[in-house]
Amino acid sequence: MREGSLEAPTRHPIEWQNADFYDEAKLDEELRRVFDICHGCRRCFNLCDSFPRLFDLIDEGESGELDVIKSEDFKPVVDACTLCDMCFLTKCPYVPPHEFNLDFPHLMLRYRAVEAKKSGVPWTERMLTATDRNGKAGVLAAPLANWATRTGNATARALMEQTLGIDRQADLPRYHGKAFTVRTAQEPPELNTAAPAFGRKAVLYATCFVNYNNPSIGMAARAVLAKNGVETEVVHPRCCGMPQLEHGEIAKVAKAAEQIAEAMQPWIDKGYDIVSLVPSCTLMLKFEWPLIVPGNAAIKRLSEATFDISEYVVDIARKEGLAEGMAPLDDGVTVHIACHARAQNMGQKGAELLRLIPEAKVAVIERCSGHGGSWGIMKDNFETALKVGRPASRQALKAGNGYLASECPLAGPHIIQGMAMLAKDETVPTTAPHPVELLAKAYGLAVEP
């Protein structure tokens, strides 16, 4: 393995059930080993705020080296990591099989797992990451929840900032009054039996965000697949566990993985592909779960059967060809390739999907939005999230297209918020649809918000 090789990186299983994983002295030894290598390399200086914090910490020390840095000063470096995986997959020349064996994101995960086991996850974080519970409550009280969380509600947002630590300026997802699993049962699409891909069958894993916040993504995906002859079913056994992973609660993630994998087995037995609608959730099913529960055959089987929605549509286009009937869009599209889509190592599938539209004018952004799940909405992080996402917002403004699309439903609005802060005379889009929503629009498929 040559340094900087083009060979695919290897990721090792996460040894969270090994007692040494939680040994603080051994964790500190590994942090110092990795941080010293990062200090000597510095290729990741512009990816997120973890690396600038680390390098500033070392540079401001008396020796300019890691030896004088106190271990308790490492926490801000860890806290700034959003587990986007971009350092591991796009920048680091020392990932395995290199002998240095660096996996920075999973080291940050280990630190958080040690923290969680030692002190527990703070109440606020536990409340925010209970996405299924919050989603069900939000759907039931959607008008009230949306009124309270909009940025224009100064009183409610000030109270949320004081009690929950959520920055009053951060754009928050809205709740929909009818969950995707309910809508899809009431509004089944008409299957196009004349389409080239007729005979395919897919289960759409709804994901928390699509199910509770933005069913339009799911409705568009199902309509596009039906237009292309794909029979679909919609399931949502539970959250994939990504919010818990971000806080080091690995046992909870393992439980979610086992439950969802078990629920999906009968569908796989019947020949259904599994299609996930949000890249972060797809990444969990494809890659993170097999590393957390490596001996589970059902999880391995689910991983091998799973596609991201953009990946799945492009696969249809390449193998069978898409159904006819698309018309050009009325403007160009700037598409943001989400970090967790890039981490799937499948190429720019969101952009490839959009280029299937006739006469499509597509500009691509491959920079982090800065949002980082629930990380970017917190008062302690919001300004940093805007700073990290500023290059993406600046590129989107410069492209000047009428549409801004993102595969990540959190990244898109965050980029728009950054665009609005940077804009002078430029027009800023008000929404950031998923690429599959624009494909549905090109097909003339009416999808209610």
C-alpha positions as CSV (number, residue, x, y, z in Angstrom):
1,M,0.0,0.0,0.0
2,R,1.6,3.3,-1.1
3,E,0.9,6.5,0.7
4,G,-1.9,8.3,-1.0
5,S,-2.9,5.2,-3.0
6,L,-6.0,5.0,-5.0
7,E,-6.9,1.6,-3.4
8,A,-10.2,1.5,-1.5
9,P,-9.7,2.1,2.2
10,T,-10.5,-0.7,4.6
11,R,-12.6,-0.1,7.7
12,H,-12.3,-2.3,10.7
13,P,-15.1,-3.4,12.9
14,I,-15.8,-1.2,16.0
15,E,-14.7,-3.1,19.0
16,W,-17.2,-1.5,21.4
17,Q,-17.8,-4.8,23.3
18,N,-14.1,-5.1,24.2
19,A,-13.2,-3.8,27.6
20,D,-10.0,-2.1,26.2
21,F,-12.3,0.1,24.0
22,Y,-13.3,2.0,27.2
23,D,-9.9,2.0,28.9
24,E,-9.2,5.7,29.3
25,A,-5.4,5.4,29.4
26,K,-5.5,3.3,26.2
27,L,-7.9,5.8,24.5
28,D,-5.6,8.7,25.4
29,E,-2.6,6.8,24.0
30,E,-4.4,6.3,20.7
31,L,-5.6,9.9,20.6
32,R,-2.0,11.1,21.0
33,R,-0.7,8.7,18.4
34,V,-3.4,9.8,15.8
35,F,-3.2,13.5,16.7
36,D,0.5,13.5,16.3
37,I,0.2,12.0,12.8
38,C,-2.5,14.6,11.9
39,H,-0.3,17.4,13.2
40,G,2.5,16.3,10.9
41,C,0.2,16.1,7.9
42,R,-2.6,18.7,8.1
43,R,-4.3,17.8,4.8
44,C,-7.7,18.0,6.6
45,F,-7.3,21.6,7.8
46,N,-10.3,22.8,5.7
47,L,-12.8,20.0,6.2
48,C,-14.4,20.8,9.5
49,D,-13.6,22.6,12.7
50,S,-12.0,19.6,14.5
51,F,-8.7,19.9,12.7
52,P,-8.3,23.7,13.1
53,R,-9.0,23.3,16.8
54,L,-6.4,20.5,17.0
55,F,-3.8,22.4,15.1
56,D,-4.4,25.6,17.0
57,L,-4.2,23.7,20.3
58,I,-0.8,22.3,19.3
59,D,0.6,25.5,17.7
60,E,-0.3,27.6,20.8
61,G,1.4,25.1,23.1
62,E,4.8,26.0,24.5
63,S,6.7,23.4,22.5
64,G,4.5,23.5,19.3
65,E,4.2,19.8,19.7
66,L,1.6,17.5,21.3
67,D,3.8,16.5,24.3
68,V,2.8,19.5,26.4
69,I,-1.0,19.4,25.6
70,K,-3.2,18.2,28.4
71,S,-5.6,15.4,27.6
72,E,-8.6,17.3,29.0
73,D,-8.0,19.9,26.2
74,F,-8.8,17.3,23.6
75,K,-12.6,17.5,24.2
76,P,-13.2,20.6,22.0
77,V,-11.5,18.7,19.1
78,V,-13.8,15.7,19.6
79,D,-16.9,17.8,20.0
80,A,-16.4,19.5,16.6
81,C,-16.4,16.2,14.7
82,T,-19.8,15.5,13.0
83,L,-18.8,12.0,11.9
84,C,-19.2,13.0,8.3
85,D,-16.4,10.6,7.3
86,M,-14.9,12.9,4.7
87,C,-11.4,12.9,6.3
88,F,-11.4,9.1,6.2
89,L,-12.7,8.8,2.7
90,T,-11.4,11.8,0.8
91,K,-8.3,13.3,2.5
92,C,-6.4,11.0,4.8
93,P,-3.4,9.1,3.2
94,Y,-3.0,7.0,6.3
95,V,-6.2,5.0,6.4
96,P,-6.0,1.2,6.5
97,P,-4.5,-0.8,4.9
98,H,-1.7,1.8,5.5
99,E,0.4,0.8,8.5
100,F,-0.5,4.0,10.4
101,N,-4.1,2.6,10.5
102,L,-5.9,6.0,11.0
103,D,-9.7,6.2,11.4
104,F,-10.3,9.6,12.8
105,P,-14.1,9.6,12.9
106,H,-14.3,6.2,14.6
107,L,-11.7,7.4,17.1
108,M,-13.9,10.4,17.9
109,L,-16.8,7.9,18.2
110,R,-14.8,5.9,20.7
111,Y,-14.1,9.0,22.8
112,R,-17.8,9.7,22.9
113,A,-18.6,6.1,23.8
114,V,-16.2,6.3,26.7
115,E,-17.9,9.6,27.8
116,A,-21.3,8.1,27.5
117,K,-20.4,5.1,29.5
118,K,-18.7,7.2,32.2
119,S,-21.1,10.1,32.6
120,G,-24.2,9.3,30.4
121,V,-25.5,11.4,27.6
122,P,-26.8,14.8,28.7
123,W,-30.6,15.2,29.0
124,T,-30.9,17.7,26.2
125,E,-29.1,15.5,23.7
126,R,-31.1,12.5,24.7
127,M,-34.3,14.4,24.1
128,L,-33.3,15.8,20.7
129,T,-32.1,12.4,19.5
130,A,-35.4,10.6,20.3
131,T,-36.4,11.1,16.7
132,D,-39.3,8.6,16.5
133,R,-40.9,9.8,19.7
134,N,-40.4,13.5,18.7
135,G,-41.6,12.8,15.2
136,K,-44.8,11.1,16.4
137,A,-45.6,14.0,18.8
138,G,-44.7,16.6,16.1
139,V,-47.0,15.0,13.6
140,L,-49.9,15.1,16.0
141,A,-49.3,18.7,16.9
142,A,-47.8,19.9,13.6
143,P,-49.4,23.4,13.5
144,L,-48.4,24.2,17.1
145,A,-44.9,22.6,16.7
146,N,-44.2,24.5,13.5
147,W,-45.4,27.8,15.0
148,A,-43.2,27.4,18.0
149,T,-40.0,26.4,16.1
150,R,-40.1,29.0,13.2
151,T,-37.2,31.5,13.4
152,G,-39.7,34.4,13.4
153,N,-41.1,33.3,16.8
154,A,-38.8,35.3,18.9
155,T,-40.3,34.4,22.3
156,A,-40.5,30.6,21.7
157,R,-37.1,30.4,20.1
158,A,-35.5,32.4,22.9
159,L,-37.0,30.0,25.4
160,M,-35.7,27.0,23.3
161,E,-32.2,28.6,23.3
162,Q,-32.2,29.0,27.1
163,T,-33.6,25.6,27.9
164,L,-32.4,23.3,25.1
165,G,-29.4,25.2,23.8
166,I,-30.8,25.4,20.3
167,D,-29.7,28.6,18.5
168,R,-32.6,30.9,17.9
169,Q,-31.3,31.7,14.4
170,A,-31.0,28.0,13.3
171,D,-33.5,26.9,10.7
172,L,-35.4,23.9,12.2
173,P,-37.3,21.1,10.2
174,R,-41.0,21.4,10.1
175,Y,-43.3,18.6,11.0
176,H,-45.9,17.3,8.5
177,G,-49.5,16.7,9.7
178,K,-49.6,13.2,8.1
179,A,-46.7,10.7,8.3
180,F,-45.3,9.3,5.1
181,T,-46.3,5.7,6.1
182,V,-49.9,7.0,6.5
183,R,-49.9,9.0,3.3
184,T,-48.5,6.3,1.1
185,A,-51.2,3.9,2.3
186,Q,-53.9,6.4,1.4
187,E,-52.4,7.5,-1.9
188,P,-50.9,4.5,-3.7
189,P,-49.3,5.3,-7.1
190,E,-50.4,3.7,-10.4
191,L,-47.8,1.1,-11.5
192,N,-46.6,1.5,-15.1
193,T,-46.5,-2.1,-16.4
194,A,-45.1,-0.9,-19.7
195,A,-41.9,0.6,-18.2
196,P,-38.6,-1.2,-19.0
197,A,-37.9,-1.8,-15.3
198,F,-41.3,-3.5,-14.7
199,G,-40.8,-6.5,-12.5
200,R,-38.5,-4.8,-10.0
201,K,-39.7,-4.6,-6.4
202,A,-38.4,-2.3,-3.7
203,V,-39.1,-1.6,0.0
204,L,-38.7,2.1,0.8
205,Y,-37.2,2.5,4.3
206,A,-39.0,5.7,5.2
207,T,-36.4,7.2,7.6
208,C,-37.5,9.5,10.5
209,F,-37.1,12.7,8.5
210,V,-39.2,11.6,5.5
211,N,-41.8,9.9,7.7
212,Y,-42.4,12.8,10.0
213,N,-40.9,16.0,8.5
214,N,-41.0,15.8,4.7
215,P,-43.1,13.0,3.2
216,S,-42.8,14.8,-0.2
217,I,-39.4,13.1,-0.7
218,G,-41.0,9.7,-0.2
219,M,-44.1,10.5,-2.3
220,A,-41.9,11.7,-5.1
221,A,-39.6,8.6,-4.9
222,R,-42.6,6.3,-4.9
223,A,-44.2,8.1,-7.9
224,V,-40.9,8.0,-9.9
225,L,-40.4,4.3,-9.2
226,A,-44.0,3.5,-10.1
227,K,-43.7,5.4,-13.3
228,N,-40.7,3.2,-14.0
229,G,-42.6,0.0,-13.2
230,V,-41.1,-0.7,-9.8
231,E,-43.6,-2.1,-7.3
232,T,-42.9,-0.5,-3.9
233,E,-43.8,-1.0,-0.2
234,V,-43.1,1.5,2.6
235,V,-41.8,0.5,6.0
236,H,-40.4,2.3,9.0
237,P,-39.7,-0.2,11.8
238,R,-37.8,2.5,13.8
239,C,-35.0,5.1,13.6
240,C,-31.7,3.8,12.2
241,G,-29.8,5.0,15.3
242,M,-27.6,7.7,13.6
243,P,-28.5,10.3,16.3
244,Q,-27.4,7.9,19.0
245,L,-24.2,7.0,17.1
246,E,-23.3,10.7,17.1
247,H,-23.4,10.6,21.0
248,G,-21.5,7.3,21.4
249,E,-24.5,5.2,22.4
250,I,-23.3,2.2,20.3
251,A,-25.4,-0.4,22.2
252,K,-28.5,1.4,21.2
253,V,-27.4,1.6,17.6
254,A,-26.7,-2.2,17.7
255,K,-30.2,-2.8,19.0
256,A,-31.8,-0.7,16.3
257,A,-29.7,-2.5,13.6
258,E,-30.8,-5.9,14.8
259,Q,-34.5,-4.9,15.0
260,I,-34.6,-3.3,11.5
261,A,-32.6,-6.1,9.9
262,E,-35.0,-8.6,11.3
263,A,-38.0,-6.6,10.0
264,M,-36.5,-6.4,6.5
265,Q,-35.6,-10.1,6.1
266,P,-39.0,-11.2,4.8
267,W,-39.0,-8.6,2.2
268,I,-35.5,-9.6,1.0
269,D,-36.7,-13.2,1.0
270,K,-39.4,-12.1,-1.5
271,G,-37.0,-10.5,-3.8
272,Y,-37.4,-6.8,-2.8
273,D,-34.5,-4.4,-2.9
274,I,-34.2,-2.1,0.1
275,V,-34.1,1.6,-0.8
276,S,-33.4,4.3,1.8
277,L,-34.5,7.8,1.3
278,V,-31.9,9.8,3.4
279,P,-28.1,9.3,2.9
280,S,-27.3,9.3,6.6
281,C,-29.7,6.4,7.1
282,T,-28.5,4.6,4.0
283,L,-24.9,4.9,5.3
284,M,-26.0,3.2,8.6
285,L,-27.6,0.3,6.8
286,K,-24.8,-0.2,4.3
287,F,-21.7,0.4,6.3
288,E,-21.9,1.4,9.9
289,W,-24.2,-1.5,11.1
290,P,-22.0,-4.2,9.7
291,L,-19.0,-2.7,11.6
292,I,-21.0,-2.5,14.8
293,V,-22.5,-6.0,14.7
294,P,-20.1,-7.7,12.3
295,G,-21.2,-11.3,13.1
296,N,-24.9,-10.7,12.3
297,A,-25.9,-12.5,9.1
298,A,-29.2,-10.6,8.8
299,I,-27.4,-7.2,9.0
300,K,-24.9,-8.3,6.4
301,R,-27.6,-9.4,4.1
302,L,-29.5,-6.2,4.5
303,S,-26.4,-4.2,3.9
304,E,-25.9,-6.0,0.6
305,A,-29.5,-5.4,-0.5
306,T,-29.6,-1.7,0.3
307,F,-29.5,1.2,-2.2
308,D,-29.7,5.0,-1.7
309,I,-32.7,6.3,-3.7
310,S,-30.5,8.3,-6.1
311,E,-28.3,5.3,-6.6
312,Y,-31.3,3.1,-7.3
313,V,-32.8,5.3,-9.9
314,V,-29.5,5.6,-11.7
315,D,-29.1,1.8,-11.5
316,I,-32.5,1.5,-13.3
317,A,-31.4,4.0,-15.9
318,R,-28.2,2.0,-16.6
319,K,-29.6,-1.5,-16.6
320,E,-33.2,-1.3,-18.0
321,G,-33.5,2.4,-19.0
322,L,-36.0,4.9,-17.7
323,A,-39.6,5.3,-18.8
324,E,-40.2,8.0,-21.3
325,G,-42.2,11.2,-20.6
326,M,-39.7,13.6,-19.0
327,A,-39.7,17.3,-19.9
328,P,-36.9,19.8,-19.2
329,L,-37.0,21.8,-16.0
330,D,-37.6,25.5,-16.2
331,D,-34.2,26.4,-14.7
332,G,-30.8,25.0,-13.9
333,V,-30.0,23.0,-10.8
334,T,-27.1,23.3,-8.3
335,V,-26.9,20.0,-6.5
336,H,-25.1,19.5,-3.2
337,I,-23.7,16.0,-2.8
338,A,-24.2,15.2,0.9
339,C,-21.3,14.1,2.9
340,H,-23.0,10.9,3.9
341,A,-23.8,10.2,0.2
342,R,-20.1,10.7,-0.6
343,A,-19.2,8.4,2.3
344,Q,-21.1,5.6,0.6
345,N,-18.3,5.7,-2.1
346,M,-20.8,5.4,-4.9
347,G,-20.0,8.5,-6.9
348,Q,-22.1,11.6,-7.5
349,K,-25.4,9.7,-7.8
350,G,-27.6,12.8,-7.1
351,A,-25.9,14.7,-10.0
352,E,-26.2,11.6,-12.2
353,L,-29.9,11.4,-11.5
354,L,-30.5,15.0,-12.4
355,R,-28.6,14.6,-15.7
356,L,-31.2,12.0,-16.7
357,I,-33.6,15.0,-17.2
358,P,-33.6,16.3,-20.8
359,E,-31.4,19.4,-21.3
360,A,-30.5,19.4,-17.7
361,K,-28.1,22.1,-16.6
362,V,-26.4,20.8,-13.4
363,A,-23.7,22.3,-11.2
364,V,-22.2,20.2,-8.4
365,I,-21.1,21.2,-4.9
366,E,-18.9,18.7,-3.0
367,R,-18.3,20.7,0.1
368,C,-19.7,20.1,3.6
369,S,-22.9,22.1,4.4
370,G,-21.6,22.4,8.0
371,H,-24.9,21.3,9.5
372,G,-23.8,17.9,11.0
373,G,-27.2,16.5,12.1
374,S,-28.3,18.0,15.4
375,W,-24.8,19.4,16.0
376,G,-25.2,22.5,13.8
377,I,-28.4,23.8,15.4
378,M,-26.9,24.2,18.8
379,K,-26.0,27.6,20.1
380,D,-22.4,26.5,20.8
381,N,-22.0,25.3,17.2
382,F,-24.3,27.4,14.9
383,E,-21.8,30.1,14.0
384,T,-19.2,27.4,13.3
385,A,-21.7,25.4,11.2
386,L,-22.3,28.5,9.1
387,K,-18.5,29.1,8.8
388,V,-17.9,25.5,7.7
389,G,-20.8,25.7,5.2
390,R,-19.9,29.1,3.8
391,P,-17.9,27.7,0.8
392,A,-20.9,25.6,-0.2
393,S,-23.3,28.6,0.1
394,R,-20.9,30.8,-1.8
395,Q,-20.6,28.2,-4.6
396,A,-24.4,27.9,-4.8
397,L,-24.8,31.7,-5.1
398,K,-22.1,31.9,-7.8
399,A,-23.8,29.1,-9.8
400,G,-26.9,31.3,-10.1
401,N,-29.3,28.4,-10.8
402,G,-33.0,28.6,-9.9
403,Y,-32.9,25.3,-8.1
404,L,-30.7,24.2,-5.2
405,A,-31.1,20.5,-4.5
406,S,-29.5,18.3,-1.8
407,E,-29.8,14.7,-1.0
408,C,-29.6,15.6,2.7
409,P,-32.8,17.3,3.9
410,L,-30.9,19.1,6.7
411,A,-28.0,20.3,4.6
412,G,-30.1,22.0,1.9
413,P,-32.0,24.5,4.1
414,H,-28.7,25.2,6.0
415,I,-27.0,26.1,2.7
416,I,-29.9,28.3,1.8
417,Q,-29.7,30.1,5.2
418,G,-26.0,30.7,4.5
419,M,-26.8,31.9,1.0
420,A,-29.3,34.4,2.4
421,M,-26.6,35.8,4.7
422,L,-24.1,36.2,1.8
423,A,-26.5,37.4,-0.9
424,K,-26.4,41.0,-2.2
425,D,-28.4,41.2,-5.3
426,E,-28.6,37.5,-6.0
427,T,-31.9,35.5,-5.8
428,V,-31.8,32.8,-3.2
429,P,-34.1,29.7,-3.5
430,T,-36.6,29.2,-0.7
431,T,-36.5,25.4,-0.7
432,A,-34.0,22.7,-1.4
433,P,-35.7,19.7,-2.9
434,H,-34.2,16.2,-3.1
435,P,-33.0,15.4,-6.7
436,V,-35.8,12.7,-6.9
437,E,-38.4,15.4,-6.3
438,L,-37.0,17.3,-9.4
439,L,-37.1,14.1,-11.4
440,A,-40.8,13.7,-10.4
441,K,-41.4,17.3,-11.5
442,A,-39.7,16.5,-14.9
443,Y,-42.1,13.6,-15.3
444,G,-45.0,15.9,-14.5
445,L,-45.9,13.8,-11.5
446,A,-48.0,15.9,-9.1
447,V,-46.7,15.4,-5.5
448,E,-48.6,17.3,-2.8
449,P,-46.4,19.0,-0.2
